C-alpha cells in the first residue's frame, strides 16, 4: 500500500512507525496542489492536514486514491460526496466525542482570541512597535459579570463555558439539541445574540449551517458586543459582517477561519482588507487546533483508526 503524508512537519513519530508496518510511506511538505498531484498520482492513502482543498477535479487526478486520513472533525476541505461515491473512504475525527473531550486546543484558542480582542493586546502592541506609549488609547474591559453567549454547546462550547465560569461571567447558550446544563438556556439564537456582550461560535459547517449566522442574526448583536469564530468561515455571512464592522454596529471581531480560506486568495478577503485599515479585527490562520500536543494526539488516533479499519 502506497501512503503519502502531505504535510510532514512535526508529524507524529509513533503514528509514522505504525504506518510503516502496513505500507510504503513517503513524507512530503507540498507547497502546491500541482506538486502533490504530480507526485501522488499512484498513491492509495493520503494523510492530509488543511493546506489543500481536495475538490472533485483534484480527486479525479488521483485515480488510485482509496483513503484520505485527516485528523480533523470537519471535512469541508474534501469533496466528500464525490470521493465516497467513487468508493473512497475518509478517516477523520467526526463523531469521536469521547476522544475529543481530551483535546483542549480549540477552546484555548477561543479564549486567546477573546482576551486579545477584549484587552486590545495586538493593537496596543502594534502601536508600541511604532515607538508610541499611548496607555489611554487602549483601554480594555473586564470579563467579570459580562454575558458570554455560546452558539453550539458541544465539546468545544462546553470547554469554553467552563473557562468562562473561572472569570465569573454569565454564560448563556443555544443548541439545536436538547441539552440541559447549569447555564442560561435560550430557545432561539436571536435571543441569545441580543442578550450577549460576547458571542463565540462553535457549530459545525454543513449544508444546514451554511451562513447560519446570517444578516438577520448579525443584526441582533449589540453594537457594544464582540464576536469570536473558531468554527468555520462558511457558517457566517462574511459580507454582512463586514458591513456591520464598517458601520461600527459591532465592537470587534476575532476569527481563526475565513470564508473560502482554501482558495488561496486571502489578500482579497474583505475581513483581511478591513483589518489592515485599522478596524477592530483579529485574524489567525486556522491554527486553533494546531498545537504540537493536540496534533500528535489526533494523528496517532487517526492512524490507529485507519489500521482498525483495515483489519
C-alpha positions as CSV (number, residue, x, y, z in Angstrom):
1,X,0.0,0.0,0.0
2,X,1.4,3.4,-1.0
3,X,0.9,6.0,1.7
4,X,1.8,9.7,1.4
5,X,1.9,12.2,4.2
6,X,1.3,15.6,2.5
7,X,2.4,17.9,5.3
8,X,5.0,16.0,7.3
9,X,6.4,18.8,9.6
10,X,6.2,17.6,13.2
11,X,4.2,14.5,12.1
12,X,3.8,12.0,14.9
13,X,6.7,9.6,15.1
14,X,4.6,6.9,16.8
15,X,2.0,7.1,14.0
16,X,4.7,7.2,11.4
17,X,6.2,3.9,12.6
18,X,2.8,2.3,12.7
19,X,2.0,3.3,9.1
20,X,5.3,1.8,8.0
21,X,4.1,-1.6,9.2
22,X,1.3,-1.6,6.7
23,X,2.7,0.1,3.7
24,X,5.3,2.1,1.9
25,X,5.3,5.6,3.5
26,X,6.6,8.7,1.8
27,X,6.8,12.1,3.7
28,X,6.4,15.4,1.8
29,X,5.8,19.1,2.5
30,X,4.0,20.0,-0.7
31,X,3.7,23.8,-1.4
32,X,1.3,23.5,-4.3
33,X,-1.6,21.2,-5.2
34,X,0.0,20.7,-8.6
35,X,3.1,19.3,-7.0
36,X,1.0,16.9,-4.9
37,X,-0.9,15.6,-7.9
38,X,2.3,15.0,-9.8
39,X,4.0,13.0,-7.0
40,X,0.9,11.2,-5.7
41,X,-0.8,10.0,-8.9
42,X,-0.4,6.3,-7.8
43,X,-0.8,6.8,-4.1
44,X,-3.6,4.8,-2.4
45,X,-3.6,6.6,1.0
46,X,-3.1,10.3,1.7
47,X,-2.7,11.7,5.2
48,X,-3.7,15.4,4.9
49,X,-3.9,18.5,7.0
50,X,-5.6,21.7,5.9
51,X,-3.2,23.3,3.4
52,X,-5.1,22.0,0.3
53,X,-8.7,21.6,-0.8
54,X,-9.5,18.3,-2.4
55,X,-12.2,19.1,-5.0
56,X,-13.7,16.6,-7.4
57,X,-11.4,17.9,-10.1
58,X,-8.3,17.3,-7.9
59,X,-9.6,13.9,-6.7
60,X,-10.2,12.8,-10.3
61,X,-6.5,13.3,-10.9
62,X,-5.7,10.8,-8.1
63,X,-7.4,7.7,-9.5
64,X,-5.7,5.2,-7.2
65,X,-6.6,7.0,-4.0
66,X,-8.7,4.8,-1.7
67,X,-8.3,6.5,1.7
68,X,-7.9,10.1,2.9
69,X,-6.8,10.4,6.5
70,X,-7.5,13.7,8.2
71,X,-7.0,14.5,11.9
72,X,-9.9,17.0,11.8
73,X,-13.5,17.0,12.9
74,X,-14.7,18.8,9.7
75,X,-14.2,17.6,6.2
76,X,-15.1,20.7,4.2
77,X,-11.5,20.6,2.7
78,X,-12.6,17.4,0.9
79,X,-15.4,16.9,-1.6
80,X,-16.7,14.0,0.5
81,X,-19.7,13.0,-1.5
82,X,-17.8,12.7,-4.7
83,X,-14.9,10.7,-3.1
84,X,-17.2,8.3,-1.2
85,X,-19.4,7.7,-4.3
86,X,-16.4,6.5,-6.2
87,X,-15.5,4.1,-3.5
88,X,-13.1,6.2,-1.4
89,X,-13.2,6.4,2.4
90,X,-12.4,9.3,4.7
91,X,-10.9,8.5,8.1
92,X,-11.4,11.6,10.4
93,X,-12.4,12.6,13.9
94,X,-16.1,13.3,13.2
95,X,-18.2,11.6,15.9
96,X,-15.2,10.7,18.1
97,X,-16.7,12.5,21.1
98,X,-15.1,10.6,23.9
99,X,-11.6,11.0,22.5
100,X,-12.1,14.7,21.6
101,X,-13.1,15.5,25.1
102,X,-9.4,15.3,25.9
103,X,-8.4,17.9,23.3
104,X,-8.4,21.5,24.6
105,X,-6.7,23.4,21.9
106,X,-9.7,25.0,20.1
107,X,-11.3,26.2,23.3
108,X,-8.0,27.6,24.5
109,X,-7.6,29.4,21.2
110,X,-11.1,30.8,21.5
111,X,-10.0,32.4,24.8
112,X,-6.7,33.6,23.4
113,X,-8.7,35.5,20.6
114,X,-11.3,36.7,23.1
115,X,-8.8,38.1,25.5
116,X,-6.6,39.6,22.8
117,X,-9.7,41.4,21.4
118,X,-11.2,42.5,24.7
119,X,-7.9,43.7,26.1
120,X,-6.8,45.2,22.8
121,X,-3.4,43.4,23.0
122,X,-2.4,43.2,19.3
123,X,-3.5,46.7,18.6
124,X,-1.6,48.2,21.5
125,X,1.5,46.1,20.7
126,X,1.5,47.4,17.1
127,X,1.3,50.9,18.4
128,X,4.3,50.3,20.8
129,X,6.3,48.9,17.8
130,X,5.7,52.3,16.2
131,X,7.5,54.0,19.1
132,X,4.4,55.1,21.0
133,X,3.2,54.6,24.6
134,X,-0.5,55.5,24.4
135,X,-1.9,54.0,27.5
136,X,-5.2,55.8,27.4
137,X,-5.8,54.9,23.8
138,X,-6.1,51.2,24.5
139,X,-8.4,50.8,27.5
140,X,-10.0,47.4,27.6
141,X,-12.8,45.8,29.5
142,X,-13.2,43.4,32.4
143,X,-14.6,39.9,31.8
144,X,-16.2,39.6,35.3
145,X,-20.0,39.7,35.1
146,X,-20.0,40.0,31.3
147,X,-22.5,37.9,29.3
148,X,-20.9,35.3,27.1
149,X,-23.2,33.6,24.5
150,X,-22.1,30.2,23.2
151,X,-23.6,29.2,19.9
152,X,-23.4,25.4,19.8
153,X,-22.5,23.9,23.2
154,X,-21.0,20.6,22.1
155,X,-17.4,19.6,23.0
156,X,-15.7,22.9,22.4
157,X,-18.6,25.0,23.6
158,X,-18.7,23.2,26.9
159,X,-15.0,23.8,27.4
160,X,-15.4,27.5,26.6
161,X,-18.3,27.7,29.1
162,X,-16.3,26.0,31.9
163,X,-13.4,28.5,31.4
164,X,-16.0,31.4,31.4
165,X,-17.1,30.5,34.9
166,X,-13.5,31.0,36.1
167,X,-13.8,34.6,35.1
168,X,-17.2,34.9,37.0
169,X,-19.1,35.5,33.7
170,X,-22.7,34.9,33.0
171,X,-23.0,32.0,30.5
172,X,-25.8,31.6,28.0
173,X,-26.1,29.1,25.2
174,X,-28.2,27.9,22.2
175,X,-28.0,24.5,20.7
176,X,-30.3,22.6,18.3
177,X,-30.0,19.6,20.6
178,X,-31.9,19.3,23.9
179,X,-29.1,19.8,26.3
180,X,-29.5,20.7,30.0
181,X,-26.5,22.4,31.5
182,X,-26.1,24.7,34.5
183,X,-26.1,27.8,32.3
184,X,-28.8,30.1,30.9
185,X,-30.5,28.3,28.0
186,X,-32.0,30.3,25.1
187,X,-34.7,28.9,22.8
188,X,-33.6,30.9,19.7
189,X,-30.2,32.1,18.6
190,X,-31.5,35.6,18.0
191,X,-32.5,35.9,21.7
192,X,-29.0,34.7,22.7
193,X,-27.3,37.3,20.4
194,X,-29.5,40.1,21.7
195,X,-28.5,39.2,25.3
196,X,-24.8,38.9,24.9
197,X,-21.7,41.0,25.4
198,X,-19.5,38.4,23.9
199,X,-20.5,35.7,21.3
200,X,-18.5,32.6,20.5
201,X,-19.4,30.3,17.6
202,X,-18.9,26.5,17.9
203,X,-21.2,24.9,15.3
204,X,-20.1,22.5,12.5
205,X,-20.1,23.6,8.9
206,X,-22.6,21.5,6.9
207,X,-25.4,22.2,4.5
208,X,-27.8,23.2,7.3
209,X,-25.3,25.6,8.9
210,X,-24.1,27.3,5.7
211,X,-24.5,31.1,6.6
212,X,-26.3,30.1,9.8
213,X,-25.2,33.4,11.3
214,X,-27.0,35.4,8.6
215,X,-27.7,39.1,8.2
216,X,-30.7,38.9,10.4
217,X,-28.9,37.1,13.2
218,X,-25.9,39.5,13.0
219,X,-28.4,42.4,13.3
220,X,-29.4,41.1,16.7
221,X,-25.9,41.8,18.1
222,X,-25.5,44.8,20.3
223,X,-23.1,47.4,19.0
224,X,-21.1,47.0,22.2
225,X,-20.6,43.3,21.7
226,X,-17.8,41.2,20.2
227,X,-18.0,38.1,18.0
228,X,-15.5,35.2,18.0
229,X,-15.4,32.4,15.5
230,X,-13.2,29.3,15.8
231,X,-15.7,27.1,13.8
232,X,-15.6,27.5,10.1
233,X,-15.8,30.5,7.8
234,X,-18.8,29.2,5.9
235,X,-21.1,29.4,8.9
236,X,-21.5,33.2,8.9
237,X,-22.4,35.8,6.3
238,X,-19.0,37.4,5.9
239,X,-20.2,40.2,3.6
240,X,-22.9,41.3,6.1
241,X,-20.4,41.1,8.9
242,X,-18.0,43.4,7.1
243,X,-20.8,46.0,6.6
244,X,-21.5,45.9,10.3
245,X,-17.8,46.5,11.1
246,X,-17.6,49.5,8.7
247,X,-20.8,51.0,10.2
248,X,-19.5,50.3,13.8
249,X,-22.5,48.2,14.6
250,X,-20.3,45.7,16.4
251,X,-17.4,46.4,18.8
252,X,-15.0,43.9,17.4
253,X,-14.4,40.5,15.6
254,X,-11.8,37.8,16.1
255,X,-11.7,34.7,13.9
256,X,-9.5,31.8,13.2
257,X,-11.3,31.0,10.0
258,X,-12.3,32.7,6.8
259,X,-14.9,32.0,4.1
260,X,-13.2,30.2,1.2
261,X,-9.9,30.2,3.0
262,X,-8.6,27.3,1.0
263,X,-9.0,29.2,-2.3
264,X,-5.6,30.9,-1.7
265,X,-6.9,34.4,-2.2
266,X,-6.5,35.6,1.4
267,X,-5.3,39.1,0.4
268,X,-8.6,39.6,-1.5
269,X,-10.7,38.7,1.6
270,X,-12.7,41.7,2.8
271,X,-12.1,41.0,6.5
272,X,-8.4,40.9,5.9
273,X,-8.6,44.2,4.0
274,X,-10.6,45.9,6.8
275,X,-8.1,44.6,9.4
276,X,-5.4,46.4,7.5
277,X,-7.4,49.6,7.7
278,X,-7.4,49.6,11.5
279,X,-10.8,48.2,12.2
280,X,-11.0,46.1,15.4
281,X,-10.4,42.7,13.8
282,X,-8.1,39.9,14.7
283,X,-7.5,37.0,12.3
284,X,-5.4,33.9,12.8
285,X,-4.7,31.3,10.0
286,X,-6.9,28.4,11.2
287,X,-4.5,27.4,14.0
288,X,-6.9,26.7,16.8
289,X,-6.3,23.0,16.6
290,X,-2.7,23.3,15.6
291,X,-0.8,22.7,18.8
292,X,2.0,20.3,18.9
293,X,0.4,18.2,21.6
294,X,-3.1,18.1,20.1
295,X,-1.8,17.3,16.6
296,X,0.3,14.5,17.9
297,X,-2.6,13.0,19.8
298,X,-5.1,13.3,16.9
299,X,-2.7,12.0,14.3
300,X,-1.9,9.0,16.5
301,X,-5.7,8.4,16.9
302,X,-6.3,8.6,13.1
303,X,-3.5,6.1,12.4
304,X,-5.0,3.7,14.9
305,X,-8.5,4.2,13.5
306,X,-7.2,3.5,10.0
307,X,-5.3,0.3,11.0
308,X,-8.5,-1.0,12.7
309,X,-10.5,-0.2,9.5
310,X,-8.0,-2.3,7.5
311,X,-8.4,-5.2,9.9
